[in-house]
Amino acid sequence: MTRMMLRFNRLLRDETGDVPGWVLITLMTAGLVLIIWALAGPALSGVFQQAMDRVSSF
């Protein structure tokens, strides 16, 4: 029983994988991409449409 408790305690103190930190970074990055996309999406769509119209007119 003591050996199992020591192993469990060692696993709790092990910080080799910071999963919550990576999850937070991933969620924050996805949030920033969505915000930027929401703000710049219509402008980028307009620029793309203008470029396609110019190419189509040739």
Stockholm file with secondary structure:
# STOCKHOLM 1.0

chainA/1-58         MTRMMLRFNRLLRDETGDVPGWVLITLMTAGLVLIIWALAGPALSGVFQQAMDRVSSF
#=GR chainA/1-58 SS CHHHHHHHHHHHHCCSCCHHHHHHHHHHHHHHHHHHHHHHHHHHHHHHHHHHHHHHTC
#=GC SS_cons        CHHHHHHHHHHHHCCSCCHHHHHHHHHHHHHHHHHHHHHHHHHHHHHHHHHHHHHHTC
//
